[in-house]
Amino acid sequence: MSGVARDQDVDIDLGQLVRAVWARRLRILTITLVGAGVAFAGAKIMSPQYRSETRILIEPRAPAFASTQQINDASAGPLMDELNIASQVQLLQSADLLKKVINDLKLYNLPEFDDAASGSAMSSILVKLHLKKNPLANPPEERVIDAFVERLQVYQVPGSRVIGINFTSKDPKLAAAIPNAMANVYLSTQSGAKLDSNSEATRWLEPEIEGLRQKVSEAEKKVAEYRTSHGLLQTNGTTTFPAQQLNDISAELTRVRGDKANAEARAQAVRNALSSGEAFDTLPDIMSSQAIQRLKGTESGLQSQISDLQTSLLNNHPRLKSLRAQLSDIRTQIRQETQKILASIENESKVADLRANELERQSDTAQANSARAGEDEVGLNALEREANAQRQLLETYLVRYREAASRADSNSSPADARIVSKAIEPVDPYFPKMVPIVVVAAVATLIMSAIVIMLSELFSGRALRPTDAAPETIEAEAVAEEKHVSQAAPTVAAAKKPVQPSMLAVVADEEDVIEDVKAAEEAPEDEDENEFSVASVADYLTGSRAPLAIAISPTGDNGSAATVSLTRMLADAGRRVILIDMTGSGYPTELMAEDQAALGVTDLLCGEAAFGDTIHGDRLSDAHLIPQGQSDVRRAMRGVDRLSLLLDALAAAYDLVVVECGSADVAGVSRLTRSRDIEIILSLPEVEETIFVALMTEFQAAGYERVVLMSGGEGAEQTLGRAA
C-alpha cells in the first residue's frame, strides 16, 4: 500500500528508491555475478580471432643515379594526390591481386576459406535437386575470394599517405602472412609496370633522337649565315646594337621628363603658397633651406617674446612696437628667400626641358636605325625559333632516353611505395576480449537490475510521497530540493522511529499528543537522544523544503533564547539563515545584535529605514538578524500586512527565514503570511502538556499542518553560553 490518495499530488521519493536498491543489494550482486559468469562462458566458447597489419607508405621512389629534375618532377606529380592514394587502396583490393595472393599461399586448401570443399549433407541434396549451383564448379580461388574479402580491411590512415592492410584469421601465423604477401605482390606489380613503361620509351626514342640531331644542326647553320649577311651584331647575346641604343635614349628621356615634371610641380606649389599667403612650413623645398630655417627660428623667438610681454605691457608700449616691427621684417625676409627658391626651381625646370628636347632628337635618329634593323630581325627570329625548338626537343628526348635506358634492369625501377611496418604474428586474440566483455556484461546487468527494482518501486507506489504544495510554489520547492542533497533528518519522533515530515502535522487525537509530550519528558538527558532538542529540530529544518519557519515562544524569553540557539546552529551547519525579531521584549536582538539601537523591522514597517539598513550580522555566528527596531511598535503593526512581501524577498535570498514571534497566537501568525506551507515551531524549553496541546489544536484547526515541538536542553544552553 502506498498510502497516497488517488486524487492527491505526489512526488518521487528518491531516498526510497535508493533504500529499495540497497535493501536488495545481495540479489543484485548475485544477478550481476551470474551475468558476468554467462558472459565469461560465452567468451570462452567463441573461437579466437587474430588480427595483424602491414602498412605501406606511398611515396616517389627512384634509383640514386636518377637526375634531380626527374625526382622533383615525380614529387610534384599526382602521386601525392588524395585521389591517387584512394586509387591505390582500390588496387590493393582488386580481384587480380587477391587471386594471386590466394594462389601463392594456397588458401583454397584451408577449410577456413573454402567451406564448399568440405561440403554438407544439406548442400549436397540441394545440388542434386538442382536447387543450388554446385560450388565446386567454380575455380578454387573464386570460392575463396568471398571469405577472403570478409576478413580483409584496406584503408588509408587519415592525414597521411600510409595505407594499412589488416587481416583477421583463426590462425595467428596466417593473420600475419597474408598482409605481408599482399604488400609484396602489390610492390612487385607496381615495379613491373614501371619497367614495362621504361622499355617502351627506350625503343621509341632511339630513331627520334637521330632525326632531331640533323634538324638542329641545319637550323643553327641557317641562323649564323643570316646574321652575318645582314650585320645584326649582338650586344649582350639577345639584343642588337641599334635596339640597345634606342633603349638607353628612351630610358634617359623618361628620366629627364620626370625631373622636369617634378620641378614644375614644386615651382607651382611655391607660387600657390606665395599668392594665397599660406604657410610655407609644409613645402619641403622651402623648409630644406638653411636661411629659411634660421629666419623661422628668429620669427618663433620674436612671437614668443611678444606673447610674454602682452601679459604685462599694453599694446602701444615701445617694446612691443619694436618687436612687432622686427617680426614684420623677418617675415619679409622669409618671403624674399622663398622667391629665390622659386627662381631656382624654375631654372631646374628649364634645364630639364632643354635636355628633353635634345634627347627627343636623338631618339628619332635611333628609331630610324632600329626600324631598319627590325625588318632584318624578322627573318632572323624565325630561324632562331625553329633552331631553339629543335634543340629543346632534342635535349628533352636525350634526358628521357638516358633515364629510360638506366632503368632497363628490374632492380632499377622500384615501386612508388615501400613497406613501413610488417605484420607480425599476434600473441593475443583480437576477439573475444575476455576482460572487457565480462566487465561490460557485469555493469549492464547491475544497471538493469537496479532499474527494474526502481521501476517496481514506482509502479507499486512505495516510492511516491504526497505533497500539498500549491502550483505557484512548485518551482520554489524544486530549487530548494537541489539545495538539500542530504536526506531529511529525523523530526519530532525521528530518534526512535523513521517519520516523514508530514507526520509532524498529523495528531490523531489529544491522547496521542499527550503521549508524545510525555515521551519527550521521559527522554534521556543526552542531547543527541532527545528527539525534541534544538539539534533535532535543526536537522529537521535542514531537510525541510519550507523556506519560512515561524517560532512561537509561549513561555517568553527562554523560548526566544532557544530560537536564537536554533538559528546559530543552522548557520554553523552552512545554511544561509536570517532571524526576524518580532517579540515584544526584543530578547533575540539583545542576544545577537552588536548594537542594541540598530535599525530593525519596526523602522522598516514605519518607513523610517531602508530594507538593506535593517539586516545585520550575528555577533557570534554567520547568521543574519533583523532586530526589533526603535520605532513605535503600535504604529509599525499598522503596516504588518506588508511584512509578507518582506518575507518573500528574504526567502528568495536565504535558505531559511526564521521569524521569532514570542508568545503570539494563531491570528497573529496568519497576518504574517498567507501561505500554509511553512514550519511552525513551538519553542518550549520546559514542555507543558496543557500549553502544547492547546497550541497544537489551534494551529491544526487554522490549517497549519507542520507544527514542530522544540524543547531547550543542554544544546541551547551551550550555544547561548558563548554570549555570556
C-alpha positions as CSV (number, residue, x, y, z in Angstrom):
1,M,0.0,0.0,0.0
2,S,1.5,3.3,-1.0
3,G,-0.6,5.4,1.3
4,V,-1.2,8.0,-1.4
5,A,-4.7,9.1,-2.3
6,R,-5.8,8.7,-5.9
7,D,-6.5,12.4,-6.4
8,Q,-3.5,13.6,-4.4
9,D,-0.4,15.2,-5.9
10,V,2.7,13.1,-5.4
11,D,6.5,13.4,-5.7
12,I,9.1,10.7,-6.4
13,D,10.9,9.8,-3.2
14,L,14.5,9.4,-4.3
15,G,15.5,8.3,-0.9
16,Q,13.0,5.4,-1.0
17,L,14.4,4.4,-4.5
18,V,18.0,4.3,-3.1
19,R,16.8,2.4,0.0
20,A,15.0,-0.1,-2.1
21,V,18.1,-0.8,-4.2
22,W,20.3,-1.1,-1.1
23,A,17.9,-3.4,0.6
24,R,18.1,-5.8,-2.4
25,R,21.9,-5.4,-2.9
26,L,22.6,-9.1,-2.3
27,R,20.1,-10.1,-5.0
28,I,21.5,-7.5,-7.4
29,L,25.1,-8.7,-6.7
30,T,24.0,-12.3,-7.3
31,I,22.4,-11.4,-10.6
32,T,25.4,-9.4,-11.6
33,L,27.8,-12.3,-10.9
34,V,25.5,-14.6,-12.9
35,G,25.6,-12.2,-15.8
36,A,29.3,-11.9,-15.6
37,G,29.7,-15.7,-15.5
38,V,27.5,-16.2,-18.5
39,A,29.5,-13.6,-20.4
40,F,32.7,-15.3,-19.4
41,A,31.4,-18.7,-20.5
42,G,30.2,-17.3,-23.8
43,A,33.5,-15.7,-24.5
44,K,35.4,-18.9,-23.7
45,I,33.2,-20.8,-26.2
46,M,33.9,-18.4,-29.1
47,S,36.7,-19.2,-31.4
48,P,39.5,-16.7,-31.0
49,Q,40.2,-14.4,-33.9
50,Y,43.7,-12.9,-34.5
51,R,44.4,-9.8,-36.5
52,S,47.7,-8.4,-37.8
53,E,48.5,-5.4,-40.0
54,T,51.0,-4.3,-42.6
55,R,51.4,-0.6,-43.5
56,I,52.6,0.8,-46.9
57,L,53.9,4.3,-47.5
58,I,53.1,5.8,-50.9
59,E,56.0,8.0,-51.9
60,P,58.0,8.6,-55.1
61,R,61.0,6.3,-55.3
62,A,63.8,6.5,-57.9
63,P,67.3,5.0,-58.0
64,A,70.2,7.0,-56.6
65,F,71.6,7.8,-60.1
66,A,68.3,9.4,-61.2
67,S,68.6,13.1,-62.1
68,T,67.4,15.8,-59.7
69,Q,65.0,17.2,-62.2
70,Q,63.3,13.8,-62.5
71,I,62.9,13.5,-58.8
72,N,61.4,16.9,-58.5
73,D,59.0,16.2,-61.3
74,A,57.9,13.0,-59.6
75,S,57.4,14.7,-56.3
76,A,55.3,17.4,-57.9
77,G,53.2,14.9,-59.9
78,P,49.8,13.4,-59.0
79,L,51.4,10.8,-56.8
80,M,50.8,12.8,-53.6
81,D,47.1,13.5,-54.5
82,E,44.4,12.2,-52.2
83,L,42.6,10.6,-55.2
84,N,45.8,8.7,-56.1
85,I,46.1,7.3,-52.6
86,A,42.4,6.2,-52.7
87,S,43.1,4.6,-56.1
88,Q,46.0,2.6,-54.6
89,V,43.6,1.4,-51.8
90,Q,41.2,0.1,-54.5
91,L,44.1,-1.5,-56.4
92,L,45.1,-3.4,-53.3
93,Q,41.6,-4.9,-53.1
94,S,41.4,-5.7,-56.8
95,A,40.4,-9.3,-57.7
96,D,43.6,-10.0,-59.7
97,L,45.8,-9.1,-56.8
98,L,43.7,-11.1,-54.3
99,K,43.7,-14.2,-56.6
100,K,47.5,-14.1,-56.9
101,V,47.8,-14.0,-53.1
102,I,45.3,-16.8,-52.7
103,N,47.2,-19.0,-55.3
104,D,50.6,-18.2,-53.8
105,L,49.5,-19.2,-50.3
106,K,47.2,-21.9,-51.5
107,L,44.4,-20.7,-49.3
108,Y,41.8,-22.8,-51.1
109,N,43.2,-25.8,-49.2
110,L,42.2,-24.4,-45.9
111,P,38.7,-25.1,-44.5
112,E,38.6,-21.6,-43.0
113,F,38.4,-20.1,-46.5
114,D,36.7,-22.9,-48.6
115,D,33.7,-24.3,-46.8
116,A,32.4,-25.7,-50.0
117,A,35.3,-28.1,-50.2
118,S,34.2,-29.9,-47.1
119,G,30.5,-29.6,-48.1
120,S,27.5,-30.7,-46.1
121,A,24.6,-33.2,-46.5
122,M,22.1,-30.4,-47.0
123,S,24.2,-28.7,-49.6
124,S,24.7,-31.9,-51.5
125,I,20.9,-32.6,-51.6
126,L,20.2,-29.1,-52.8
127,V,22.8,-29.5,-55.6
128,K,21.4,-32.9,-56.7
129,L,17.9,-31.4,-56.8
130,H,19.3,-28.6,-59.0
131,L,18.1,-26.1,-56.4
132,K,21.6,-24.8,-55.8
133,K,24.6,-24.4,-58.0
134,N,27.5,-26.7,-57.3
135,P,30.1,-24.5,-55.6
136,L,32.9,-26.9,-56.7
137,A,32.2,-25.9,-60.3
138,N,33.9,-22.6,-59.7
139,P,37.7,-22.2,-59.6
140,P,39.2,-22.6,-56.1
141,E,40.4,-19.0,-55.9
142,E,36.9,-17.6,-56.7
143,R,35.4,-19.7,-53.9
144,V,37.9,-18.4,-51.5
145,I,37.8,-14.8,-52.6
146,D,34.4,-14.0,-50.8
147,A,35.7,-15.4,-47.5
148,F,39.0,-13.6,-48.0
149,V,37.3,-10.2,-48.6
150,E,35.2,-10.6,-45.4
151,R,38.4,-10.9,-43.3
152,L,40.4,-8.2,-45.2
153,Q,40.4,-4.5,-44.4
154,V,42.4,-2.0,-46.5
155,Y,42.2,1.7,-45.6
156,Q,44.1,5.0,-45.8
157,V,45.5,6.3,-42.5
158,P,43.8,9.7,-42.0
159,G,46.1,12.7,-42.7
160,S,48.9,10.7,-44.3
161,R,49.9,8.7,-47.4
162,V,50.1,5.5,-45.5
163,I,47.8,2.5,-46.4
164,G,47.0,-0.1,-43.8
165,I,46.3,-3.8,-44.7
166,N,45.0,-5.8,-41.8
167,F,43.6,-9.4,-41.9
168,T,41.7,-11.5,-39.4
169,S,42.1,-15.2,-39.1
170,K,41.8,-18.1,-36.7
171,D,45.5,-18.9,-37.3
172,P,47.8,-16.2,-36.0
173,K,50.5,-17.2,-38.5
174,L,48.2,-16.8,-41.4
175,A,46.9,-13.4,-40.0
176,A,50.5,-12.1,-40.3
177,A,51.4,-13.9,-43.6
178,I,48.5,-12.6,-45.7
179,P,49.1,-8.8,-45.2
180,N,52.8,-9.3,-45.9
181,A,52.1,-11.3,-49.0
182,M,49.6,-8.7,-50.3
183,A,52.2,-5.9,-49.8
184,N,54.9,-7.9,-51.7
185,V,52.6,-8.7,-54.6
186,Y,51.5,-5.0,-54.8
187,L,55.1,-3.7,-54.8
188,S,56.1,-6.3,-57.5
189,T,53.1,-5.3,-59.7
190,Q,54.0,-1.6,-59.4
191,S,57.7,-2.2,-60.1
192,G,56.8,-4.4,-63.2
193,A,54.5,-1.7,-64.6
194,K,57.3,0.9,-64.3
195,L,59.8,-1.5,-66.0
196,D,57.5,-2.1,-69.0
197,S,57.0,1.7,-69.4
198,N,60.7,2.3,-69.5
199,S,61.4,-0.4,-72.1
200,E,58.7,1.0,-74.4
201,A,60.1,4.5,-74.1
202,T,63.6,3.4,-75.0
203,R,62.6,1.7,-78.2
204,W,60.6,4.7,-79.4
205,L,63.2,7.4,-78.5
206,E,66.2,6.0,-80.4
207,P,65.1,6.8,-84.0
208,E,63.5,10.1,-83.0
209,I,66.8,11.3,-81.4
210,E,68.8,10.6,-84.6
211,G,66.4,12.6,-86.8
212,L,66.4,15.6,-84.4
213,R,70.2,15.9,-84.3
214,Q,70.3,16.5,-88.1
215,K,67.5,19.1,-88.0
216,V,69.1,21.0,-85.1
217,S,72.5,21.2,-87.0
218,E,70.8,22.6,-90.1
219,A,68.7,25.2,-88.3
220,E,71.7,26.6,-86.3
221,K,73.8,26.9,-89.6
222,K,71.0,29.0,-91.2
223,V,70.9,31.4,-88.2
224,A,74.6,32.1,-88.4
225,E,74.6,32.8,-92.1
226,Y,71.6,35.2,-91.9
227,R,73.1,37.2,-89.0
228,T,76.4,37.7,-90.9
229,S,74.8,38.8,-94.2
230,H,72.5,41.5,-92.5
231,G,75.0,42.8,-90.0
232,L,72.8,42.1,-87.0
233,L,75.6,42.3,-84.3
234,Q,74.6,41.4,-80.7
235,T,75.5,43.5,-77.7
236,N,74.5,41.2,-74.8
237,G,73.6,38.0,-76.6
238,T,70.0,38.8,-77.2
239,T,69.7,42.5,-78.4
240,T,71.2,44.2,-81.4
241,F,73.2,47.5,-81.2
242,P,70.5,49.8,-82.7
243,A,67.9,48.4,-80.3
244,Q,70.2,48.8,-77.3
245,Q,71.0,52.4,-78.2
246,L,67.3,53.2,-78.6
247,N,66.5,51.7,-75.2
248,D,69.2,53.8,-73.5
249,I,67.9,57.0,-75.1
250,S,64.3,56.2,-74.2
251,A,65.2,55.5,-70.6
252,E,67.2,58.8,-70.3
253,L,64.3,60.7,-71.9
254,T,61.8,59.2,-69.5
255,R,64.0,60.2,-66.5
256,V,64.5,63.8,-67.8
257,R,60.8,64.3,-68.4
258,G,60.1,63.1,-64.9
259,D,62.6,65.6,-63.5
260,K,61.0,68.4,-65.5
261,A,57.5,67.5,-64.3
262,N,58.8,67.3,-60.7
263,A,60.4,70.7,-60.9
264,E,57.3,72.3,-62.4
265,A,55.1,70.8,-59.7
266,R,57.4,72.1,-57.0
267,A,57.5,75.6,-58.5
268,Q,53.8,75.7,-58.8
269,A,53.4,74.7,-55.2
270,V,55.7,77.6,-54.1
271,R,53.8,80.0,-56.4
272,N,50.5,78.9,-54.9
273,A,51.8,79.4,-51.4
274,L,53.1,82.9,-52.2
275,S,49.9,84.0,-54.0
276,S,47.5,82.7,-51.3
277,G,49.5,83.7,-48.3
278,E,49.5,80.1,-47.0
279,A,52.2,78.9,-44.5
280,F,55.4,77.6,-46.1
281,D,56.1,75.0,-43.4
282,T,54.6,72.2,-45.4
283,L,56.8,72.7,-48.5
284,P,60.0,70.6,-48.4
285,D,61.9,72.9,-50.8
286,I,61.4,75.9,-48.5
287,M,62.0,74.0,-45.2
288,S,65.2,72.5,-46.5
289,S,66.8,75.9,-46.9
290,Q,69.2,76.8,-44.1
291,A,68.3,80.5,-44.5
292,I,64.6,79.8,-44.1
293,Q,65.2,77.7,-41.0
294,R,67.2,80.4,-39.4
295,L,64.6,83.1,-40.2
296,K,61.8,80.8,-38.9
297,G,63.7,80.3,-35.7
298,T,64.1,84.1,-35.2
299,E,60.4,84.5,-36.1
300,S,59.4,82.0,-33.4
301,G,61.5,83.7,-30.8
302,L,60.0,87.1,-31.6
303,Q,56.5,85.7,-31.4
304,S,57.3,84.1,-28.0
305,Q,58.6,87.4,-26.6
306,I,55.6,89.3,-27.9
307,S,53.3,86.8,-26.2
308,D,55.1,87.0,-22.9
309,L,55.2,90.9,-22.9
310,Q,51.5,91.2,-23.8
311,T,50.6,89.8,-20.5
312,S,52.3,92.7,-18.6
313,L,52.5,95.6,-21.2
314,L,50.0,97.5,-23.2
315,N,49.7,97.1,-27.0
316,N,51.2,100.6,-27.6
317,H,54.3,100.0,-25.4
318,P,57.5,100.8,-27.3
319,R,59.0,97.5,-26.5
320,L,56.0,95.7,-28.2
321,K,56.1,98.0,-31.1
322,S,59.8,97.3,-31.6
323,L,59.3,93.5,-31.5
324,R,56.4,93.7,-33.9
325,A,58.5,95.7,-36.4
326,Q,61.3,93.1,-36.1
327,L,58.7,90.3,-36.7
328,S,57.4,92.1,-39.8
329,D,60.9,92.5,-41.2
330,I,61.7,88.8,-40.6
331,R,58.6,87.7,-42.4
332,T,59.6,90.0,-45.4
333,Q,63.0,88.3,-45.5
334,I,61.3,84.8,-45.4
335,R,59.2,85.8,-48.4
336,Q,62.2,87.1,-50.3
337,E,64.1,83.8,-49.6
338,T,61.0,82.0,-50.9
339,Q,61.1,84.0,-54.1
340,K,64.8,82.9,-54.6
341,I,63.9,79.3,-54.0
342,L,61.1,79.6,-56.6
343,A,63.5,81.1,-59.2
344,S,66.0,78.2,-58.5
345,I,63.3,75.6,-59.1
346,E,62.1,77.3,-62.3
347,N,65.7,77.2,-63.6
348,E,65.8,73.4,-62.9
349,S,62.6,73.0,-65.0
350,K,64.1,75.0,-67.9
351,V,67.3,72.9,-67.9
352,A,65.3,69.7,-67.9
353,D,63.2,71.0,-70.8
354,L,66.3,71.7,-72.9
355,R,67.7,68.2,-72.1
356,A,64.4,66.5,-73.1
357,N,64.4,68.3,-76.5
358,E,67.9,67.1,-77.2
359,L,67.1,63.5,-76.3
360,E,64.0,63.5,-78.5
361,R,66.1,64.4,-81.5
362,Q,68.5,61.6,-80.7
363,S,65.6,59.2,-80.2
364,D,64.2,60.0,-83.7
365,T,67.5,59.1,-85.3
366,A,67.9,55.9,-83.3
367,Q,64.3,54.8,-84.1
368,A,65.1,55.1,-87.8
369,N,68.1,52.8,-87.4
370,S,66.3,50.4,-85.2
371,A,63.4,50.1,-87.7
372,R,65.8,49.0,-90.4
373,A,67.3,46.5,-88.1
374,G,63.9,45.3,-87.0
375,E,62.9,44.4,-90.5
376,D,66.0,42.3,-90.8
377,E,65.4,40.7,-87.4
378,V,62.0,39.3,-88.5
379,G,63.7,36.7,-90.6
380,L,66.4,36.1,-88.0
381,N,63.8,35.5,-85.3
382,A,62.0,32.9,-87.3
383,L,65.2,31.0,-87.9
384,E,66.2,31.2,-84.2
385,R,62.8,30.0,-83.1
386,E,63.0,27.0,-85.3
387,A,66.5,26.2,-84.1
388,N,65.6,26.6,-80.4
389,A,62.5,24.4,-80.8
390,Q,64.5,21.6,-82.4
391,R,67.3,22.0,-79.8
392,Q,64.9,21.8,-76.8
393,L,63.1,18.8,-78.2
394,L,66.4,17.0,-78.7
395,E,67.6,17.8,-75.2
396,T,64.3,16.5,-73.7
397,Y,64.5,13.3,-75.7
398,L,68.1,12.7,-74.7
399,V,67.2,13.1,-71.0
400,R,64.3,10.8,-71.2
401,Y,66.3,8.3,-73.2
402,R,69.1,8.2,-70.7
403,E,66.7,7.8,-67.8
404,A,64.8,5.0,-69.5
405,A,68.0,3.2,-70.5
406,S,69.3,3.4,-67.0
407,R,66.1,1.7,-65.7
408,A,66.2,-1.3,-68.0
409,D,67.0,-3.6,-65.1
410,S,64.3,-4.7,-62.8
411,N,66.2,-3.6,-59.7
412,S,66.5,-0.1,-61.0
413,S,62.7,0.6,-61.2
414,P,61.4,0.4,-57.6
415,A,57.7,0.8,-56.9
416,D,56.5,4.2,-55.7
417,A,55.7,2.7,-52.3
418,R,57.6,0.9,-49.5
419,I,56.6,-1.2,-46.5
420,V,57.0,0.8,-43.3
421,S,55.5,-1.8,-40.9
422,K,55.4,-5.5,-41.5
423,A,52.7,-7.7,-40.0
424,I,53.9,-9.9,-37.1
425,E,52.3,-12.9,-35.6
426,P,49.9,-11.7,-32.9
427,V,50.1,-13.2,-29.5
428,D,46.7,-12.2,-28.0
429,P,43.4,-12.7,-29.9
430,Y,41.7,-9.7,-31.4
431,F,38.3,-11.2,-30.4
432,P,36.9,-12.0,-28.0
433,K,38.4,-9.7,-25.3
434,M,37.7,-11.5,-22.1
435,V,38.0,-8.8,-19.6
436,P,36.1,-6.0,-21.4
437,I,33.2,-8.4,-22.3
438,V,32.9,-9.6,-18.7
439,V,33.1,-6.1,-17.3
440,V,30.6,-4.7,-19.7
441,A,28.2,-7.6,-19.1
442,A,28.5,-7.1,-15.3
443,V,27.9,-3.4,-15.4
444,A,25.0,-3.8,-17.8
445,T,23.4,-6.4,-15.6
446,L,24.0,-4.3,-12.5
447,I,22.3,-1.2,-14.1
448,M,19.4,-3.2,-15.5
449,S,18.8,-4.9,-12.1
450,A,18.8,-1.5,-10.3
451,I,16.4,-0.1,-13.0
452,V,14.0,-3.0,-12.6
453,I,13.9,-2.6,-8.8
454,M,13.3,1.2,-9.1
455,L,10.5,0.7,-11.6
456,S,8.9,-1.8,-9.4
457,E,9.0,0.6,-6.5
458,L,7.5,3.4,-8.7
459,F,4.7,1.2,-10.1
460,S,3.9,-0.1,-6.6
461,G,3.6,3.4,-5.2
462,R,6.1,2.8,-2.4
463,A,8.4,5.5,-3.9
464,L,5.7,8.1,-4.1
465,R,5.0,10.6,-1.4
466,P,2.1,13.1,-1.1
467,T,2.6,16.8,-1.5
468,D,0.3,19.7,-0.5
469,A,2.3,22.3,-2.4
470,A,0.3,24.9,-4.3
471,P,1.0,25.2,-8.1
472,E,2.8,28.6,-7.5
473,T,5.3,27.1,-5.1
474,I,6.3,24.1,-7.2
475,E,9.2,26.0,-8.8
476,A,10.5,27.2,-5.4
477,E,10.3,23.7,-4.0
478,A,12.3,22.4,-6.9
479,V,15.0,24.9,-6.2
480,A,15.1,24.0,-2.5
481,E,15.2,20.3,-3.5
482,E,18.6,20.9,-5.2
483,K,20.0,22.7,-2.2
484,H,19.2,19.8,0.2
485,V,21.4,17.0,-1.0
486,S,21.3,15.2,2.3
487,Q,18.4,13.0,3.3
488,A,15.8,14.7,5.5
489,A,16.8,14.3,9.2
490,P,14.5,12.8,11.8
491,T,11.9,15.1,13.1
492,V,9.8,15.0,16.3
493,A,9.8,11.3,16.8
494,A,12.7,10.5,14.5
495,A,15.1,9.4,17.2
496,K,13.0,6.4,17.9
497,K,11.4,5.5,14.5
498,P,11.5,6.9,10.9
499,V,8.8,9.5,10.5
500,Q,8.1,11.5,7.3
501,P,7.9,15.3,7.7
502,S,4.1,15.3,7.0
503,M,3.6,13.2,10.1
504,L,4.5,16.2,12.3
505,A,1.3,17.9,11.2
506,V,-0.9,15.0,12.0
507,V,-2.3,14.5,15.5
508,A,-4.9,11.7,15.7
509,D,-6.4,13.0,18.9
510,E,-5.5,14.7,22.1
511,E,-4.3,11.5,23.8
512,D,-1.6,10.9,21.1
513,V,-0.3,14.4,21.6
514,I,-0.1,13.9,25.4
515,E,1.7,10.6,24.9
516,D,4.3,12.3,22.6
517,V,4.9,15.0,25.2
518,K,5.3,12.5,28.0
519,A,7.8,10.6,25.9
520,A,9.7,13.9,25.4
521,E,9.8,14.5,29.2
522,E,11.0,11.0,29.8
523,A,13.7,11.2,27.1
524,P,17.3,10.8,28.3
525,E,19.3,13.9,29.2
526,D,21.8,13.3,26.4
527,E,21.2,15.9,23.8
528,D,21.7,13.5,20.9
529,E,18.9,11.2,22.2
530,N,16.3,14.0,22.7
531,E,14.1,14.0,19.7
532,F,12.7,17.4,20.6
533,S,16.0,19.1,21.1
534,V,17.3,22.1,19.3
535,A,19.8,19.9,17.4
536,S,16.9,17.6,16.2
537,V,14.9,20.5,15.1
538,A,17.9,21.9,13.2
539,D,18.4,18.6,11.5
540,Y,14.7,18.5,10.5
541,L,14.8,22.1,9.1
542,T,17.9,21.2,7.1
543,G,16.0,18.5,5.3
544,S,12.7,20.5,5.1
545,R,11.8,22.3,1.8
546,A,9.9,25.1,3.5
547,P,11.7,28.5,3.2
548,L,10.0,30.0,6.2
549,A,9.8,29.0,9.9
550,I,7.6,30.8,12.5
551,A,8.8,30.3,16.0
552,I,6.3,30.7,18.9
553,S,7.6,31.0,22.4
554,P,4.6,30.8,24.8
555,T,6.8,30.9,27.9
556,G,8.6,34.1,26.9
557,D,12.3,34.9,26.6
558,N,13.6,31.4,27.4
559,G,11.8,30.1,24.3
560,S,13.2,33.0,22.3
561,A,16.7,32.1,23.5
562,A,16.2,28.5,22.2
563,T,15.2,30.0,18.8
564,V,18.4,32.0,18.7
565,S,20.3,28.9,19.5
566,L,18.5,27.1,16.6
567,T,19.4,29.9,14.2
568,R,23.0,29.8,15.1
569,M,23.2,26.0,14.9
570,L,21.7,26.2,11.3
571,A,24.3,28.9,10.4
572,D,27.1,26.7,11.8
573,A,25.9,23.9,9.6
574,G,26.4,26.0,6.4
575,R,22.8,27.2,5.9
576,R,22.1,30.8,4.9
577,V,19.7,31.8,7.7
578,I,18.2,35.1,9.0
579,L,16.1,35.7,12.2
580,I,13.5,38.4,12.4
581,D,12.8,39.6,15.9
582,M,9.0,40.1,16.2
583,T,8.9,39.7,20.0
584,G,7.7,42.3,22.4
585,S,10.7,42.1,24.6
586,G,13.4,42.3,21.9
587,Y,15.3,39.5,23.7
588,P,16.7,37.9,20.4
589,T,18.1,41.4,19.4
590,E,19.7,41.6,22.8
591,L,21.4,38.2,22.3
592,M,22.5,38.6,18.7
593,A,23.0,42.3,17.8
594,E,26.2,44.2,18.3
595,D,24.3,47.5,18.6
596,Q,21.2,47.3,20.6
597,A,19.9,50.5,19.0
598,A,20.3,49.1,15.4
599,L,17.5,49.7,12.9
600,G,15.0,46.9,12.6
601,V,11.7,45.6,11.5
602,T,9.6,48.3,13.2
603,D,11.7,51.0,11.5
604,L,11.1,49.3,8.1
605,L,7.4,49.0,8.6
606,C,7.1,52.6,9.6
607,G,9.0,53.7,6.5
608,E,11.9,55.2,8.6
609,A,14.7,52.8,7.3
610,A,15.7,51.2,4.0
611,F,15.4,47.5,3.6
612,G,19.2,46.9,3.4
613,D,19.9,49.0,6.5
614,T,17.8,46.7,8.7
615,I,19.9,43.5,8.0
616,H,22.8,42.9,10.5
617,G,25.2,40.1,11.3
618,D,25.1,38.0,14.4
619,R,27.9,38.7,16.7
620,L,28.6,35.0,17.4
621,S,27.8,33.2,14.1
622,D,27.4,33.6,10.4
623,A,23.6,34.1,10.8
624,H,21.9,37.4,10.0
625,L,19.4,39.3,12.1
626,I,16.7,41.9,11.6
627,P,16.3,43.5,15.1
628,Q,13.2,44.7,16.7
629,G,14.0,48.3,15.9
630,Q,13.5,51.7,17.6
631,S,10.2,52.9,16.1
632,D,6.8,52.7,17.8
633,V,5.5,49.1,17.8
634,R,1.9,50.1,17.6
635,R,2.4,52.3,14.6
636,A,4.6,49.6,13.0
637,M,1.9,47.0,13.4
638,R,-0.5,49.0,11.3
639,G,1.6,48.0,8.3
640,V,2.2,44.4,9.3
641,D,0.4,43.2,6.2
642,R,3.3,44.4,4.2
643,L,5.5,42.0,6.1
644,S,4.5,39.2,3.8
645,L,6.3,41.0,0.9
646,L,9.4,41.3,3.1
647,L,9.3,37.6,3.9
648,D,9.0,36.6,0.2
649,A,12.0,38.8,-0.7
650,L,14.1,37.2,2.2
651,A,13.1,33.7,1.2
652,A,14.5,34.3,-2.3
653,A,17.9,35.3,-0.8
654,Y,18.2,32.9,2.2
655,D,17.9,29.2,2.6
656,L,15.6,29.7,5.7
657,V,13.9,32.7,7.2
658,V,13.1,32.3,11.0
659,V,10.6,34.7,12.5
660,E,10.6,34.7,16.3
661,C,7.1,35.9,17.3
662,G,7.3,35.4,21.1
663,S,4.0,34.4,22.6
664,A,1.9,35.0,19.5
665,D,-1.4,33.3,18.7
666,V,-2.7,31.8,15.5
667,A,-4.3,35.1,14.4
668,G,-1.0,36.9,14.7
669,V,0.8,34.3,12.7
670,S,-1.8,34.4,10.0
671,R,-1.2,38.1,9.4
672,L,2.5,37.4,8.7
673,T,2.0,35.2,5.6
674,R,-0.9,33.9,3.5
675,S,0.8,30.6,2.8
676,R,0.3,27.5,4.9
677,D,3.4,25.8,3.6
678,I,5.6,26.9,6.5
679,E,7.1,25.4,9.6
680,I,5.5,26.2,13.0
681,I,8.0,25.7,15.8
682,L,6.7,25.7,19.4
683,S,9.7,26.7,21.5
684,L,9.0,25.3,25.0
685,P,12.2,24.8,26.9
686,E,10.2,23.1,29.6
687,V,7.4,21.1,28.0
688,E,3.9,21.8,29.5
689,E,1.3,19.4,28.3
690,T,-1.6,21.8,28.6
691,I,0.0,24.7,26.6
692,F,1.4,22.4,23.9
693,V,-1.9,20.6,23.4
694,A,-3.9,23.8,23.2
695,L,-1.5,25.4,20.7
696,M,-1.2,22.3,18.6
697,T,-5.0,22.1,18.3
698,E,-5.3,25.8,17.4
699,F,-2.8,25.7,14.7
700,Q,-4.1,22.5,13.2
701,A,-7.6,23.9,13.2
702,A,-6.2,27.0,11.4
703,G,-4.8,24.8,8.6
704,Y,-1.1,24.7,9.7
705,E,-0.2,21.1,9.5
706,R,3.5,21.3,10.2
707,V,3.9,22.0,13.9
708,V,7.2,21.1,15.5
709,L,7.9,20.9,19.2
710,M,11.3,22.2,20.3
711,S,12.4,21.9,23.9
712,G,15.6,23.7,25.1
713,G,18.0,21.4,26.7
714,E,21.8,21.4,27.1
715,G,22.4,22.2,23.4
716,A,20.6,25.6,23.6
717,E,22.4,26.4,26.9
718,Q,25.8,25.6,25.5
719,T,25.2,27.7,22.3
720,L,23.9,30.7,24.3
721,G,26.7,30.3,26.8
722,R,29.2,31.9,24.5
723,A,27.3,35.2,24.7
724,A,27.7,35.3,28.4
